[in-house]
Amino acid sequence: MKLTKDFIDELDSLPRSWVFYALRSETEYLYASVSVNLGARLKNFWQKRQDDSLIAELMSKAKYLDYQPMPDSMSALIMLKTFLFDNYPSYQQRLQPWAEYVYLALDSHRFPFITIQQHTNDEWNYLGPFRSRFFLIDLLDSLSRILKLPYCETGTYPCDKFERGICRGWCLALAPAKETKLEHDLDKLDTLIKETFLHPNNGILEMVQKERDNYFNNLEFAKADLLDDEINLLSKYRDWLNFLYVTKELDFENSKITIRKGQLARAELNGKTYNFHIDSTEHRENEKLALPLNRLDEAKIIYDYIKELSHA
């Protein structure tokens, strides 16, 4: 596909299924990746060029779009990895699509107890990464309302949430000069945070589903509908947490591929064997559920593929 000045109008005709694609100039490949909605991906590039000088530079140099529909996500990943093994697109390492991914950071003895961070360089307990900061914001808002967990949006404490009764004021344990009739035991908070965020089957989702069903059975449909988004949010978090628990130790092998530690170690394509580097970096104890940002997308494709195989 030639990227003329009107190419943006043609994007809706592109496949909405897994594809491998590459952007190239007249003389070289610039960038390659995979997508399940290529039109939306390129529209996103086109919009970001206004604020991102590197993407603007890439799009100004790109004259052609090469793409190949693939039967599934794993086939697309294999095509990408083998392509990058044989080619060196000039913008491949400069563009970092994972740069906006974030981690959930937990520490029951440190204000603000639960926070969102872009790295794992500190001493918090980290989970992630997650592709959307907004997803985590919605999750924290939901769980703080359900369980009155800390969701501290200011740098000072205690805040008005305690006065309004929507938070138990755990921060008061860090400010002993503040008198209160309530007991704020941070060891109890530690148990609650771990149960909430580290245990996929903690019963919270089922509790909300039961409440939703009760509203529905009592013909309170508006209230039931309000909980549908919350149920969807909690379900997605549970699925993501299961992924994080499994991915670092995920091994699999057949005639086509070898997976080691959740990474593609070998692939057979067109009669050729490709062996890929495996990241064996030792993770700190507080990073047990944290992947490097740049490994997330590959790890998730592999996890979903093997999960689907196991259910076939």
N, C-alpha and C positions, 0 to 999 in steps of 0.2 A: 504494500500500500504506500503510495507516494504521499508525503505529508505536505500537501499544498496549503495555501493560506486559509482554505475553507475546510480543511480536514476535520475540524471539530464538529461539523454538521454531519459527518459520515460515521461518527463513533457509535451511534445507536444500532448500526447494522452489524457491529462486531459480535463474535460469539459470547454468550453468557454461560459459559462452561469453562472448564480448565483449559488454559492455553499456555504455551511457552511463547515468549515474545522478545524481540530485540529491536532496539532503536539504532539506526546507523546513519552515518553521513555518506557522502559520495565515495569515501576512501576507507572508512574503518567502522567497526562496531563501537558504539558508545556506552550502551547499557543493556542488560538483559535481566529478565525476571520471569515469574509466573503469576497468573491471576485467574480468578474464577469469574471476573467481570472486567474484561479488558477495556471496554468503553469507559466505564466509571473510573478505572485506574488512570487512563490518559486524560480524562477531564480533570481529575484531581491534580495531575502534573501541570496541566494548562492553567488552572486557577492558582496554583502555588507559585508559578513563575513570577507573579507580580510582587511577591514578598520574599522569595528565595532566589538570590542571584545565581546560585549554582544550577538550580533547575531551569532558570531562564536561559542560562548559557547552554545547557544541554538541549533544550527545546529549540533554540535558535540554530544549533548545529545539526540536529536530526532532520534528515531529508526523507528517510524511508522507515516504515514499520514492517518488520518481518514477524509473522506469527504462525503458529502451528497448533491447531486444536489437539488436545490430548484426551485419552479415554478416562483418566482419573488423575488425582492430585499427585500420586507417587510417580506416575509416568512423566508428569510435568516437572517434578523435582529432579528426576533422573536426567531429563533433557537439559535442564538448566545446569546441573552440576557437571555433566560431561561437556557441555558447551563452554563453560568457564574453564574447564581443565584444558581445553584445546585453544581457547581464545582469551584475549586480555582486553576487554572493553575499557576504554580510557576513563570512564566515569564510574566504574563498578565499585571501586573502593572509596571514591569521594562521596558518593551518595549513600546516605545511611537511613533507609526507611524506618529503621527501628529506633531512631534517635528520640522519638516522642513517647516511646513505651515507658512505663513506670512500674515501680515496685510498691507493694504494701509493706510498711515497716511497723513492727510491734515491739513495745517494751512497757510492761505494766508498772515499772518503777521509775519511769522517766517521762516527764511532760513533753508532748501532749498525748503520750501513751499509744496512740494509733495515728499514723501519718502516711502521706504519699511522697515517695522520693524517686529520683531519677538514677540512683546509683546504689551500690551496696558497700560503700567504703567506710561506713561508720560501724557502730556496735549494736545496731538494732537487729531484731530477728526479721529476716526478709522473706517475702513470698513474691513470686512473679518471674518474669515481668507480665504486665497486662497491657494490651494494646491501647486501651482507652482510659485516660485519667477520669473522664466523665462517668464511665462505668463504676469505677471505685468510689467516686463521690456519691453517686446514687446508692451504692451498696452500704457505705458507711452511714449515710443519712437514714436508710431503712433500718439497719441493725441498731443504730443508736435509739431510734424510736421504739423498736420492739423490746429491747433489753436494757434501755437506759445506759448504754455503753458510752464511754467518752467519744465525743466528736467535736474536738476543740478547734474552733475556727478563728480564734484570736490568740495573740501571744501572751495574754495575761489570764490569770485565774484567781479565784473562781469567776465565771462569767454569768451572764443573765440566765443561761440555761438551767443552772442550779436553782436560781430564784423562781423560775417558772415551773420547776418540778419535772423537767424533761431530761434531766441528768442527775445521777445520784451524787454528783460532786466528789468524785474520786480524787480530784486534785487537792482537796482539803487535807489529805494525808501528807502532802508535800508542803503544806502551809500550816503547821501546828498552832500558830498564833491565832488562826481563825477558829472561833469556837462554834461548835455545832453539836446537836444532840445525836446526830447519826454517826455510825461507825464506818470509817472508810479504810478498810483493810486491803492493802495493795496485794497481799497474797491471794485474797479472794478474787481481786480483779485479774490477777495473773491466770487463775483457773478459768475464769469466765472468758477472758480473751482467747486463751488456747482452745477452749471448748467451742467457741464461736467461729474462729477463723482457721483453725488447724484440723478440725475433725469434719470431714465431709458429711457424715451421717449423724449430725448432732440433734436432729429432730426439729430444728427451727423451720425448715421448709414445710414439713408435715404439719406443724402447728398452724402456720399461715394458711395452708391448704384447707385444714379443718375449719378454720374461722371463715374462710371464703365459702365453703360448702354450707356452713350454718346460715350465713347471710342469704345464700341462694335458696336454700330450703324454706327459709322464712319469707321468701319473695322480696327480699331487700336487694334487688338486682343492681342498683347503683353502687351500693357498698361492696357487693361481690365483685363488680367490675373494677373497682379501685384496687383490689388486691391482686388482680391478674398480672399487672406489671411487676408487682413485688414478687410474686411467685416466679415469674420469668427471670427476674434478676437473681434471685436466690438459686434457681436451678442452674443458671449459667455459671455462677460462682462455684457451686458444688462440682460441676463438670470440670471446670478449670483447675480446681484443687486436686481432683483425682488425676488429672493430667500431670500436674507438678509432682505428685507423689511417685508416679510411675516412670516418667520419661528418662531420668538420668540412669536408670538401671535397665532400660529396655533393650533387649537383644533379640535378634531374629535373623533367620537365614533361609533362603531358598536358592534355586538355580539362577535367579535374576538379580537378587540383591543380598547384601549383608548389612545388618544394622548392629552397631555396637554403641552402648551407652546412649541410645536415643539419637544416634547420628548415622548418616549413610556412609558406610565404610567401603563398600564395593558395589559396582553396578555393571551389568552386562548390557551392551547396546551395539547393535549392528555388527555382531561378531567380535567386538573388542571389549576387553576387561579394563575397567577403570577402578583404581584404588585411591581413596580419598583420605586426607589427613583427619585424624580424630583428636578433638580437644580433650585432653586428659588432665586438665588443670584441677588441682585439689581445692575443694571448696571448704571454707571455714564452717564451723558448727552452726553459726547463725545464718548461713546461706544454703542450708540443706534443701530448701524448697525454692531456691532462686537460680534461674538460668542466666547466662550471659545474654545481653540484649540481642546480639547478632545471631544467636542460635535459636531464638524462639520460633521463627516461622518454619524452619526446617523441622524442628522437633515436633511441632504441632501437626504438620502434614504426616510425618511418620507415625505419630501416635494414633491419629484418626484412621490412617490406612490399616494399621495392624489391628486396631479395635474392630474395624469393619470386617476384616478377615476372620477374626475370632467369632464373630456373630453370624458368619455366612454358613 
